């Protein structure tokens, strides 16, 4: 069963609903890097009930927002509307999680957009350097490639690849729904029940097969010449994970450095 987090606050003028799932580099085939972020974006587009254009128009009409994002080990969808439009928001989310169609032209458009962002990053010396730093630092670990993926992998992705990845990630056992803002708790629970208990596919998520060690085995000092007028120096060190008691200390040290 999916997990539900509710934070009712009548002081807020809107309702924010976010669906979070494990995904990203940890859960991608080695030759499909970037597919999770692409999948997340496509889930906000065409469904069996509405086209991407119709969804965008509807969200604009109610003064809301509907977006997607991907990270190192998660993907998420977020929709924010006025309390009076919560029914519409939940309907759009339900369609995204249960009946996306991955229409060919939309898939191609979003794929090209993701590739274009990667190319733009290569034109920025800091972004290019940071991407190279990840590769050297993490080596064979999935974190060596960012959530946006690799151009050569994205170019080869097909509709069937997206369908397979969707079936892998979008399951009740891998879904957390968080709702914050001005809503009626009992009514919201009643509205969410079909989505959380029956509509979303019920299947266990296969655990990520990733190496436990992610930091370099030995110190590295690398220089990469570029045709640029600037120079950027990066330094990286292994740190505590988010569940470690020293995580906050590491974050403070990062700011101090």
C-alpha atoms as one frame of an Amber mdcrd trajectory, in Angstrom:
protein
   0.000   0.000   0.000   1.145   3.538  -0.728   2.108   5.800   2.158   0.278
   9.052   2.874   1.582  12.134   4.713  -0.854  14.927   5.602  -0.101  18.386
   6.996  -3.258  20.455   7.316  -2.666  24.200   7.641  -5.640  26.518   7.095
  -3.312  29.519   6.998  -2.007  28.447   3.593  -4.040  29.684   0.592  -3.403
  26.597  -1.553  -3.093  22.818  -1.453   0.192  21.208  -2.500   0.187  17.502
  -3.419   3.462  15.708  -4.099   3.987  12.098  -5.194   7.484  10.754  -4.552
   8.971   7.452  -5.735  12.362   5.819  -5.601  14.045   6.218  -8.976  16.940
   8.009 -10.616  20.415   6.574 -11.277  20.049   3.913  -8.561  17.143   2.329
 -10.432  18.151   2.783 -14.070  19.675   0.237 -16.479  23.306   1.128 -17.159
  22.519   1.965 -20.805  19.449   4.088 -20.011  20.853   6.835 -17.844  18.407
   9.740 -17.592  15.272   7.667 -18.228  13.842   8.370 -14.739  13.919  12.139
 -15.176  12.413  11.787 -18.649   9.711   9.481 -17.281   8.795  11.956 -14.531
   8.340  14.759 -17.059   6.252  12.593 -19.390   3.912  11.620 -16.548   2.696
  15.235 -16.474   1.873  15.108 -20.199  -0.420  12.884 -22.281  -2.786  10.399
 -20.633  -5.666   8.272 -21.885  -8.082  11.008 -20.815  -6.299  14.223 -21.837
  -3.544  15.356 -24.181  -0.515  17.259 -22.911  -2.003  20.466 -24.345  -5.338
  19.894 -22.614  -3.625  19.229 -19.284  -1.530  22.392 -19.589  -4.601  24.473
 -20.497  -6.628  23.067 -17.607  -3.861  23.747 -15.075  -3.528  27.321 -16.367
  -7.291  27.874 -16.172  -7.409  27.000 -12.480  -4.273  29.011 -11.681  -2.330
  25.953 -10.600   1.027  24.373 -11.341   1.920  20.808 -12.334   5.577  19.833
 -12.473   7.998  16.919 -12.268  11.558  16.463 -11.105  14.217  13.789 -10.775
  17.109  13.344  -8.372  19.883  10.922  -7.512  17.508   8.326  -6.092  13.950
   9.679  -6.476  11.462  11.093  -8.959   8.456  13.199  -8.014   5.334  14.871
  -9.349   3.936  18.007  -7.704   0.654  19.799  -8.263  -0.491  22.945  -6.452
  -4.015  24.379  -6.688  -6.581  26.398  -4.779  -8.560  24.332  -2.224 -11.643
  24.530  -4.456  -9.743  22.724  -7.235  -8.410  19.768  -5.253 -10.725  17.384
  -7.163  -9.129  18.413 -10.449  -5.626  18.086  -9.004  -6.246  14.552  -7.750
  -7.809  13.576 -11.077  -4.722  14.772 -12.969  -2.392  12.957 -10.578  -4.461
   9.799 -10.788  -4.254   9.822 -14.594  -0.503  10.485 -14.479   0.092   7.492
 -12.214  -2.306   5.070 -13.869  -2.826   5.793 -17.575   0.041   7.724 -19.230
   0.316   7.031 -22.969   3.828   8.338 -23.804   2.650   9.850 -27.080   5.421
   9.657 -29.687   5.697  13.362 -30.541   5.684  14.410 -26.870   8.316  11.792
 -26.060  10.540  13.097 -28.845  10.052  16.714 -27.752  10.902  16.018 -24.104
  13.846  13.828 -25.048  15.278  16.567 -27.249  14.738  19.126 -24.483  16.629
  17.001 -21.945  19.474  16.479 -24.418  19.559  20.227 -25.154  19.922  20.992
 -21.425  22.870  18.610 -21.208  24.529  20.318 -24.179  23.929  23.729 -22.618
  25.589  22.493 -19.424  28.689  21.573 -21.434  28.927  25.194 -22.582  29.097
  26.370 -18.953  32.522  25.716 -17.489  31.240  25.186 -13.947  28.510  22.730
 -14.982  30.906  20.877 -17.276  33.537  20.676 -14.547  31.061  19.486 -11.943
  29.860  16.728 -14.255  33.445  15.579 -14.824  34.071  15.705 -11.069  31.115
  13.356 -10.468  32.461  10.924 -13.028  35.953  10.823 -11.518  34.744  10.803
  -7.909  32.124   8.054  -8.158  33.753   5.866 -10.806  31.492   2.867 -11.558
  28.858   3.901  -9.009  25.506   5.122 -10.457  26.089   8.581  -8.969  28.877
   9.093 -11.512  26.157  10.197 -13.933  23.667  12.877 -12.887  19.902  12.412
 -12.975  19.693  14.110 -16.394  21.619  11.179 -17.832  23.867  10.857 -20.868
  23.152  12.114 -24.361  24.075   8.818 -26.023  21.652   6.919 -23.761  18.785
   9.388 -24.143  19.040   9.351 -27.937  18.368   5.594 -27.980  15.429   5.510
 -25.561  12.171   4.163 -27.006   8.546   4.273 -25.954   8.791   0.644 -24.841
  11.750   1.574 -22.591   9.583   4.226 -20.902   6.665   1.815 -20.462   8.949
  -0.779 -18.875  10.485   1.785 -16.513   7.042   3.113 -15.611   5.863  -0.377
 -14.658   9.028  -0.878 -12.623   8.809   2.333 -10.571   5.144   3.311 -10.348
   3.741   0.822  -7.845   1.885   1.274  -4.558   4.848  -0.073  -2.577   7.066
   2.632  -4.094   4.697   5.583  -3.717   4.564   8.272  -1.041   1.888  10.965
  -1.335   2.288  14.142   0.726  -0.452  16.788   0.989   0.090  20.193   2.608
  -2.251  23.169   2.913  -5.919  23.983   3.326  -7.974  20.790   2.966 -10.601
  18.757   4.790  -8.844  15.694   6.140 -11.701  13.178   6.031 -12.877  14.266
   2.601  -9.326  14.107   1.242  -8.820  10.595   2.631 -11.989   9.486   0.896
 -10.848  11.042  -2.381  -7.380   9.484  -2.197  -8.469   5.986  -1.197  -9.146
   4.646  -4.725  -5.814   5.966  -5.991  -3.749   4.603  -3.114  -5.480   1.257
  -2.700  -6.587   0.085  -6.134  -5.806   2.295  -9.116  -2.011   2.325  -8.939
  -0.461  -1.014  -9.856   0.302  -3.174  -6.832   3.709  -4.833  -7.110   6.913
  -4.900  -5.073   9.783  -2.697  -6.195  12.909  -4.648  -6.967  15.754  -3.384
  -4.752  18.462  -1.369  -6.435  21.544  -3.390  -7.287  24.236  -0.822  -6.548
  27.725  -1.024  -5.053  27.929  -0.009  -1.407  31.191   1.914  -1.819  30.951
   5.198  -3.722  34.081   7.200  -2.878  37.477   7.002  -4.617  39.816   4.244
  -3.494  42.723   6.680  -3.541  43.347  10.402  -3.846  43.118  11.792  -7.358
  44.451  15.014  -8.868  43.212  15.602 -12.387  43.460  18.472 -14.868  41.363
  18.846 -18.007  42.336  21.616 -20.454  39.495  23.437 -22.219  39.284  26.240
 -24.761  38.088  28.736 -22.141  39.373  31.956 -20.622  38.356  30.888 -17.109
  39.734  28.233 -14.801  37.738  26.432 -12.101  39.131  24.358  -9.239  37.009
  21.603  -7.696  37.706  19.631  -4.536  35.583  16.727  -3.309  35.720  14.531
  -0.216  33.693  11.541   0.987  31.043  12.568   3.521  28.333  11.107   5.743
  25.070   9.953   4.170  21.701  11.562   4.875  20.873   8.939   7.526  24.169
   9.360   9.374  24.170  11.276  12.683  27.007  13.436  11.320  25.084  14.496
   8.198  24.276  17.989   9.536  27.901  18.471  10.576  28.982  17.608   7.047
  26.529  20.114   5.596  27.900  22.862   7.849  31.480  22.000   6.894  30.529
  22.173   3.235  29.269  25.743   3.712  32.356  26.739   5.723  34.746  25.368
   3.119
